[in-house]
């Protein structure tokens, strides 16, 4: 079972904690924390990053770093203003990874393994691209 406790810290600032791991949520755009919708984007990119790194390591490829740039579109009306499209761009830093291997890892993550993507796919189109930087 998963459990999170959310507490109002002050107007428009909340702290959600899973055990001893807090996350600030800012609901008025003052950038003291991510908005709840930004946290959803962080969740999908975090979930996918774990999968992609593990898959590349199983392929015995060097992983010096991974960046995922994530963007989304929301509908204006009606409420709730859900995401309608999510785009992820994976940037793998590796001197020996092959394009086809990274494509396979990303596809497996988003289409099969990432539970967050599985949930968000019910309301949003999820697309992804990738590139390798051999640094």
N, C-alpha and C positions, 0 to 999 in steps of 0.2 A: 504494500500500500504506500502511496505517496502522500505527503502532507506538507502544506505550506501555511504559515500564519502571516496575515497582513495586518499591519498596524498603521493608523494615521499618525504621522509625526508632527505635521502642521498642515495648514490649508494647502491643498494640492500637492502634498508630498507624503508618500506612503513608503513603508519598508515591508517587503515580503521576505520571510526567512524560511528556509528549509533547514531545520536544525540550527547550526551555528553559521550558516551561509546566507547573509543578508544581501538584498538587492534593493536599491532605491528606485522608486517610480515617481516621476514628475508628471503631473497631469495638466500643468498650465504653461508648458513650453519654456520654462526658465533654465532648462538643461542641468538641473541638479541630479537628474537620473533619466533613464529611458522611460518613454511612455509605455503603457501596456502593449500597444500595437508594435512598437519597436522591439519590445521583449519577445514577441512572437517571431519576429524576423531573426533576432538573436538565437532563439531556440532552434529554428530550422537550420540556420547556418552552423550552429554549434553541433547539432545532431549529425548533420552531413559531414562536418569536418572530421569527427571521430571515425566515421565509417571509411571515408576516403583515405585517411592516413593509415588506418589498419589494413585496408585492402592493398595499398601500395607497398606497405612493409611486407605483407605476405607474398607479394610478387618479387620480394628481395630488391626493392628499389630504394635509393637514398631519398629521404624526405628531409630537406633542410628547412622547410617552412611551407605553410599553406595559408593563403588569404582567400576569403570568400566575400565578395562584394555583393550585397543583397539589396534589392529594391522591390517596391510593390506599388500597386494601384489599389485604391479604395473606392467603393461606390459612394456617391454623395447622398443618395436617397434610395430606398427607404432605410430607416434604422432597423437593425444595427448596421453600421457602416463597415461592412466586412471587406477583407481583401478580395479582389477579383482576379488579380494576377500577381504572381511572385516570380522574380527573376534572380537567379544566382549565377555569379561568374566566379569560377574556381581558378586560382592562380597557384600552381604548384611549383615550388622551388626545388629542383632536383637535377643533378648532372646526368642521370642515367635513365630517367623515366621516358617511356615512349608515349606518343600521343594516343594511340589505340588503348593502351593500358589505363591511362587517366580517364579516357572516355568511358571505358568499361566500369571503372571504380565509381565515377560520378553517377552513371546510370543505375548501377546496383544500389547505391545509397539512396538516391531520390525516389526511384521506382519500386524498391523492395524493402530495404532495411530501416530507413529513417522513419521512426514512428511519428515524429512531428510532421514530416511531409505527408505521411499517410492521412493524418487528420486534416491538415490544411487543404489537401487535394480535393476534399469534399466540397469546398466552396470557392477555391481559386485555381486558376490554371497556373501550373508551375513549370517554368522553363529554365534551362541551364546551358551555360557555355563553359569552356575551360581553355586554359593555356598552360604551357610549361615554360618556366624561366630557368635556364640551365646554369644558374650562378652557384 
